[in-house]
């Protein structure tokens, strides 16, 4: 099922999912109870909005990814299934509802992300900070990871989020430089790297994290170049997963990567100096995020473990 071509922009398009994408459908009692609590609180999760294949596994292990600032994104990336538009309104009570739901769910690790809110003067950074503060106030031992947008390069808003005290700062590069403009026309590859590089300048002890998809038309050498760019920006943690096309109107899958290829990428990432690499066909930004956090903290606090 793997494309034979490694040329940039190869026209080969894979359509049928290989057998290694089979996962058990969620539906256990714990999953149903969590979904009910989220629905009752009128909250959005990336787990559901993006139809994540790992939703059952993650919810069962006490982790979930909440999507704040509504369900409408001001950007239109060609790989993303979140609806686009101009939302305008902000629910100022959302941070309290998120914190309350995290408490009710008994989560040990919560990931907070958002749609892009280019319509807001602060790009939503205030709501991020308030959500973090509310969770920390209610649940002392719950670790918090934030997966943030680029804030259009207004890095004072990055500082606002970091100073509110999350445990991991995540911003996804998503793909390699050559493909970037095709799939993220309103993003900027270098700006994303600059944002990640700022994290350690604001808080030297905070783990930084990024993620990328493969199968969008990149070459393996370009993947390695992007990984090197992330390490040059002092990025600690990395996730690499297979791009899966949400619908026919989204960017096509150019190729599927074999699980062994993901193992090679994981090995290469660790050799480059990442403190943890999660790579696999079904890996997404929040996959085993708690394990990544723990690995990063061990190595940041004790470099001898690196």
C-alpha angles and dihedrals in degrees: 000000000000118000113248093214123088095177116122111260094015109183093219109120124191117209112167116073114240117238094257090075094071112119133170112264113246117244111119123136093260091051093049093048093050092048090051092052092050092048093048090053091051092237132148126225128195085219089071103025092055094037090235112201091216097057096111094047095046096046090048091054093050102259130115138167117228121200110212132189094049135291099279120090124205091215130065110214111183095230099048128096097199112111119252132220142100107296099182097177126089124200104220091188093058096094090058093049092048092050092047092051092047087053094048091048091051091227119183092192127029127186117203119197135154146201115262109273104193087156092071124081091229095032090238097300093132092058090048091053094046092049091052091047093049094050092048090050094052104035114033098186099043112110116220128210121185123204103198138187121240095263086222088279094299093136097183084078090054088053091051091055095045093048090055086070115247116170096228131024112210128185119167121227085192099193147004124293097256094050096037099090092048094057101026104035093167095044130082124220095207093044090056090052091049091052092052090047091055094058096078091044090059096039116007091194098052115104112234122207141187138179139206140190125224128205097061096109101283125135125234091248089055090051089054090048091053091048089052090049090053092050089049086057089054093250109170105189132040137188123194122186141163116268111237119195111240094202143342091271091061129082111292123247104252095190144345119237119221118238089247090058090055089052089054091051091049091051092048091050093052090048089053090057106262109151092221134004124193108192128166144112094273099035114126133179095276098037109136087343090162092058091049092051092050092049092050095048092050092053098039093050093040111030089185087075092060 
